[in-house]
């Protein structure tokens, strides 16, 4: 999907000149946000505020000046026609998506060749134009494609914002103002040499995965369901692996969000904004165990997401901090959780497909071997030996500088009344196999009051959540 002005044709300069003519003065760099990539009405309103003229008169004059220049001075940008023709040869449909009015777009379409575009969307075709996502969403709808399967080619930050808000990958080819690189965004000096294969490689869907123990469904906190929904929306999660759902949480949260869900037993659930195409694992899993779902994040792109909850006792950090047990005994006491992890890995192995990456999230109720220099905690080590990488530790390699504690935001001291400090540790995880980590962090909303005065907390859990953004490569 191609922007027009400054991207396919050298009209950004013509628009700049038209605005200067109507404004009656040279434009400066400070004027760029109100000129570049903006619809005529926006620029007219901006000029009206400084000139005293009516926005309607300025809109008419800007239309006239710009259209006259386009008719006589339309020049394709370097590489633009070659790329359009290469896409046509490969059978890839293209769309023109512009903030210019239909009259101007039609003039450019005649110059470039209407046959080169399956769809065109102009400022006249949507209620909102760039930087709102509406133009790109309208083009995707007209083409019958998912935005995550599309690349938008843009030359301004306004257009880039529009395309990214719609969910498209972006190839930015700046014309008059620089554009910074960012995840999901590629920056090139020109379209010369850009190929359909390169564009295809840019379509890398992202998946934001959250692992969250809801703490007995959230029942310890007032209005917990609304607070859970707020937290999920604030994190921007696409998929949430849940533990301690109290049976109904996955379904209720998914219905409130308009998402898909998988409920397994009375404790585990997965909710997803993307369709769930298969439910994996034992549907009658007990309080501890694992469950999975195959999630279609884009046409032809799927990810298996598993959520696991491992037994809570004996708890290694207590045995270390309170009982002083040596490493060998700590490791030996992980036998039950290690068996549960091995069962989980067997389920994953039995259902995995060669081309489908896997995410394993959960409350493992044990630390990571990556965090303790003197204890090779076997549960996380078993997952690593099965090919799973720890997304948080990939993003934050130093456990001293970034401990990533998830237990516990409400327990600064041990709840037995002894006054002993509660051992803080990282026991909740987002592991992955076959994906690329873009970012990862822990999440807690507000400043939770400590146990037992928790009913009014904004954060309705005793665990911090883990939220990781993953790039899903080509199948």
MORA-V302784 format. One record per residue. N is the residue number from 1. SS is DSSP state (H for helix, E for strand, L for the rest). PSI is psi in radians with two decimals (NA if undefined). D_LAST is the distance of its C-alpha to the last C-alpha in whole Angstrom. Layout:
BEGIN
N_SS_PSI_D_LAST, N_SS_PSI_D_LAST
END
This chain:
BEGIN
1_L_2.20_22, 2_E_2.28_25, 3_L_2.84_28, 4_L_-1.17_31, 5_E_2.07_34, 6_L_-0.22_34, 7_L_-1.00_30, 8_L_-0.62_31, 9_E_2.70_34, 10_L_1.05_37, 11_L_-0.20_38, 12_H_-0.69_38, 13_H_-0.70_41, 14_H_-0.68_43, 15_H_-0.75_42, 16_H_-0.78_43, 17_H_-0.67_46, 18_H_-0.72_47, 19_H_-0.73_47, 20_H_-0.72_49, 21_H_-0.80_52, 22_H_-0.64_52, 23_H_-0.43_52, 24_L_0.42_55, 25_L_2.77_54, 26_L_2.53_51, 27_L_2.67_48, 28_L_2.99_47, 29_H_-0.59_43, 30_H_-0.31_44, 31_H_-0.21_44, 32_H_-0.76_40, 33_H_-0.42_39, 34_H_0.06_41, 35_L_-0.91_41, 36_L_2.22_37, 37_L_0.09_35, 38_L_2.59_37, 39_L_2.80_39, 40_H_-0.71_42, 41_H_-0.64_43, 42_H_-0.86_42, 43_H_-0.63_44, 44_H_-0.75_47, 45_H_-0.66_47, 46_H_-0.76_47, 47_H_-0.64_50, 48_H_-0.59_52, 49_H_-0.36_52, 50_H_-0.30_54, 51_H_-0.34_56, 52_L_-0.08_57, 53_L_2.81_56, 54_L_2.55_55, 55_H_-0.61_51, 56_H_-0.77_51, 57_H_-0.72_53, 58_H_-0.67_51, 59_H_-0.79_48, 60_H_-0.77_50, 61_H_-0.70_51, 62_H_-0.76_47, 63_H_-0.87_46, 64_H_-0.86_49, 65_H_-0.75_49, 66_H_-0.78_45, 67_H_-0.71_45, 68_H_-0.71_48, 69_H_-0.68_46, 70_H_-0.75_43, 71_H_-0.60_45, 72_H_-0.21_46, 73_H_0.38_44, 74_L_2.14_40, 75_L_2.16_38, 76_E_2.50_35, 77_L_2.63_33, 78_L_2.26_32, 79_L_-0.16_29, 80_H_-0.89_29, 81_H_-0.63_30, 82_H_-0.73_28, 83_H_-0.74_24, 84_H_-0.74_25, 85_H_-0.63_26, 86_H_-0.68_23, 87_H_-0.74_21, 88_H_-0.72_23, 89_H_-0.54_23, 90_L_0.01_19, 91_L_0.43_20, 92_L_2.04_19, 93_L_2.58_21, 94_L_2.72_23, 95_E_2.54_25, 96_E_2.18_28, 97_E_1.85_28, 98_L_2.64_32, 99_L_0.03_34, 100_L_2.76_37, 101_L_2.89_39, 102_H_-0.68_38, 103_H_-0.71_42, 104_H_-0.77_40, 105_H_-0.71_37, 106_H_-0.64_38, 107_H_-0.76_40, 108_H_-0.69_37, 109_H_-0.71_35, 110_H_-0.66_38, 111_H_-0.68_38, 112_H_-0.48_34, 113_L_1.89_34, 114_H_-0.46_33, 115_H_-0.27_31, 116_H_-0.13_29, 117_L_2.27_28, 118_L_-0.49_27, 119_E_2.57_28, 120_E_2.36_30, 121_E_2.21_31, 122_L_3.13_34, 123_L_-0.38_36, 124_L_-0.15_38, 125_L_-0.14_35, 126_L_2.71_34, 127_L_-0.66_36, 128_L_2.53_35, 129_L_-2.99_34, 130_L_2.45_32, 131_L_0.10_31, 132_L_2.69_31, 133_L_-0.14_27, 134_H_-0.79_29, 135_H_-0.74_29, 136_H_-0.64_25, 137_H_-0.68_25, 138_H_-0.71_27, 139_H_-0.73_25, 140_H_-0.74_22, 141_H_-0.76_24, 142_H_-0.60_26, 143_H_-0.27_22, 144_L_0.66_21, 145_L_2.77_18, 146_L_2.41_17, 147_H_-0.56_18, 148_H_-0.20_14, 149_H_0.18_13, 150_L_2.64_16, 151_E_2.27_17, 152_E_2.34_21, 153_E_2.06_23, 154_E_2.77_26, 155_L_-0.08_29, 156_L_2.75_31, 157_H_-0.58_30, 158_H_-0.82_31, 159_H_-0.69_29, 160_H_-0.78_26, 161_H_-0.71_27, 162_H_-0.86_27, 163_H_-0.74_24, 164_H_-0.59_22, 165_H_-0.49_24, 166_H_-0.26_23, 167_L_0.19_19, 168_L_2.62_18, 169_E_2.73_17, 170_E_2.32_20, 171_E_1.96_21, 172_E_2.23_25, 173_L_1.47_27, 174_L_2.45_31, 175_L_-1.12_34, 176_L_-0.36_37, 177_L_2.51_35, 178_L_2.69_33, 179_L_2.26_30, 180_L_2.60_28, 181_L_2.72_25, 182_E_2.85_23, 183_L_2.31_19, 184_L_0.09_17, 185_E_2.30_20, 186_E_2.42_20, 187_E_2.23_24, 188_L_2.70_25, 189_L_-0.55_29, 190_L_3.08_28, 191_L_-0.05_26, 192_L_2.18_28, 193_L_-0.12_25, 194_L_2.32_22, 195_L_2.82_20, 196_H_-0.61_17, 197_H_-0.69_14, 198_H_-0.72_16, 199_H_-0.74_15, 200_H_-0.64_12, 201_H_-0.33_11, 202_H_-0.30_13, 203_L_1.47_11, 204_L_1.73_10, 205_L_2.55_11, 206_E_2.57_14, 207_E_2.13_15, 208_E_1.98_18, 209_E_2.36_19, 210_E_2.32_23, 211_E_2.25_25, 212_E_2.10_28, 213_E_2.04_31, 214_L_-0.13_33, 215_L_1.43_36, 216_H_0.70_38, 217_H_-0.09_36, 218_H_0.08_38, 219_L_-0.27_41, 220_L_-0.20_43, 221_L_2.38_43, 222_L_2.50_44, 223_L_0.71_42, 224_H_-0.60_39, 225_H_-0.75_37, 226_H_-0.66_37, 227_H_-0.60_37, 228_H_-0.77_33, 229_H_-0.76_32, 230_H_-0.75_33, 231_H_-0.74_32, 232_H_-0.76_28, 233_H_-0.68_29, 234_H_-0.59_30, 235_H_-0.32_27, 236_L_0.38_24, 237_L_2.52_22, 238_L_-0.58_20, 239_E_2.40_20, 240_E_2.12_23, 241_E_2.11_23, 242_E_2.54_27, 243_E_2.73_30, 244_L_1.03_33, 245_L_-0.16_33, 246_L_0.57_36, 247_L_-0.93_35, 248_L_-0.11_34, 249_H_-0.75_33, 250_H_-0.82_29, 251_H_-0.78_30, 252_H_-0.73_33, 253_H_-0.78_30, 254_H_-0.75_28, 255_H_-0.69_30, 256_H_-0.57_32, 257_H_-0.24_29, 258_L_0.52_28, 259_L_-3.14_24, 260_E_2.75_23, 261_E_2.75_24, 262_E_2.13_24, 263_E_2.28_28, 264_E_2.04_28, 265_L_-2.67_32, 266_L_0.14_34, 267_L_-0.41_32, 268_E_2.60_29, 269_E_2.78_26, 270_E_2.28_23, 271_E_2.54_23, 272_E_2.39_20, 273_L_-0.35_21, 274_L_2.73_17, 275_E_2.48_18, 276_E_2.09_18, 277_E_-0.25_17, 278_E_2.53_18, 279_E_2.26_21, 280_E_2.62_20, 281_L_-3.03_23, 282_L_2.01_27, 283_L_-0.34_28, 284_L_0.51_32, 285_L_2.56_31, 286_L_-2.84_34, 287_L_-0.65_34, 288_L_2.56_33, 289_E_-2.69_29, 290_E_2.70_26, 291_E_2.66_24, 292_E_2.88_20, 293_E_2.46_18, 294_E_2.20_15, 295_E_2.20_14, 296_E_1.87_12, 297_E_-0.26_12, 298_E_2.83_11, 299_L_2.14_10, 300_L_0.08_7, 301_E_2.10_6, 302_E_2.72_9, 303_E_2.33_10, 304_E_2.19_13, 305_E_2.17_16, 306_E_2.48_20, 307_E_2.37_23, 308_E_2.53_26, 309_E_2.02_29, 310_L_2.78_31, 311_L_2.57_35, 312_L_-0.18_37, 313_L_2.67_40, 314_L_2.64_41, 315_L_2.00_40, 316_H_-0.80_40, 317_H_-0.57_41, 318_H_-0.77_44, 319_H_-0.55_45, 320_H_-0.90_44, 321_H_-0.69_46, 322_L_-0.60_49, 323_L_-0.23_49, 324_L_0.48_49, 325_L_2.48_47, 326_L_2.95_46, 327_H_-0.74_42, 328_H_-0.71_42, 329_H_-0.66_44, 330_H_-0.78_41, 331_H_-0.73_38, 332_H_-0.56_40, 333_L_0.00_40, 334_L_0.18_37, 335_H_-0.78_37, 336_H_-0.84_36, 337_H_-0.65_33, 338_H_-0.70_32, 339_H_-0.72_32, 340_H_-0.69_30, 341_H_-0.73_27, 342_H_-0.67_27, 343_H_-0.75_27, 344_H_-0.79_24, 345_H_-0.57_22, 346_H_-0.76_23, 347_H_-0.79_22, 348_H_-0.79_19, 349_H_-0.62_19, 350_H_-0.44_20, 351_H_-0.17_17, 352_L_2.58_14, 353_L_2.57_11, 354_L_-0.57_10, 355_L_0.06_6, 356_L_2.03_7, 357_E_2.88_9, 358_E_2.43_13, 359_E_2.31_16, 360_E_2.01_19, 361_E_2.91_22, 362_E_3.02_26, 363_E_1.80_29, 364_L_-0.18_30, 365_L_0.53_34, 366_L_2.71_34, 367_L_3.13_33, 368_L_2.52_30, 369_L_-0.28_31, 370_L_-0.23_30, 371_L_-0.50_33, 372_L_2.05_36, 373_L_-0.40_37, 374_L_-0.02_39, 375_L_2.10_37, 376_L_1.29_34, 377_L_2.14_33, 378_H_-0.39_32, 379_H_-0.92_30, 380_H_-0.54_27, 381_H_-0.67_28, 382_H_-0.71_26, 383_H_-0.71_23, 384_H_-0.71_23, 385_H_-0.39_23, 386_L_0.10_21, 387_L_0.12_18, 388_L_2.31_18, 389_E_2.61_19, 390_E_1.91_22, 391_H_-0.69_21, 392_H_-0.74_24, 393_H_-0.42_25, 394_H_-0.74_23, 395_H_-0.49_24, 396_L_1.43_28, 397_L_-0.38_28, 398_L_1.88_32, 399_L_-0.30_33, 400_L_-0.80_37, 401_L_-0.61_36, 402_L_1.35_33, 403_L_-0.54_34, 404_L_0.61_32, 405_L_2.37_34, 406_L_-0.30_33, 407_E_2.04_36, 408_L_2.42_38, 409_L_-0.23_39, 410_L_0.05_42, 411_L_1.39_44, 412_L_-0.49_45, 413_E_2.74_48, 414_L_2.45_48, 415_L_0.13_48, 416_L_0.01_51, 417_L_0.03_54, 418_L_-0.31_54, 419_L_0.01_53, 420_L_2.45_51, 421_E_2.37_48, 422_L_2.22_45, 423_L_2.11_42, 424_L_2.40_39, 425_E_2.95_36, 426_L_1.81_32, 427_L_0.03_31, 428_E_2.45_29, 429_E_2.66_25, 430_E_1.78_21, 431_E_2.74_20, 432_E_2.77_16, 433_E_2.00_14, 434_L_0.28_10, 435_L_3.05_11, 436_E_2.25_13, 437_E_2.18_17, 438_E_-0.67_18, 439_E_2.81_22, 440_E_2.52_23, 441_E_2.96_27, 442_E_2.77_29, 443_E_2.28_31, 444_L_2.30_34, 445_L_2.45_36, 446_L_-2.88_40, 447_L_1.67_42, 448_L_2.43_42, 449_L_2.59_46, 450_L_2.77_46, 451_L_2.41_47, 452_L_0.11_49, 453_L_1.14_49, 454_L_-0.13_46, 455_L_-0.57_46, 456_L_0.11_46, 457_L_2.52_43, 458_L_-0.58_40, 459_L_2.01_38, 460_L_0.66_38, 461_L_2.85_37, 462_L_-0.03_38, 463_L_2.61_35, 464_L_2.62_33, 465_E_2.80_29, 466_E_2.30_26, 467_E_2.16_24, 468_E_2.35_21, 469_E_2.20_18, 470_E_2.45_15, 471_E_2.31_12, 472_L_1.93_9, 473_L_3.10_6, 474_L_2.49_4, 475_L_NA_0
END
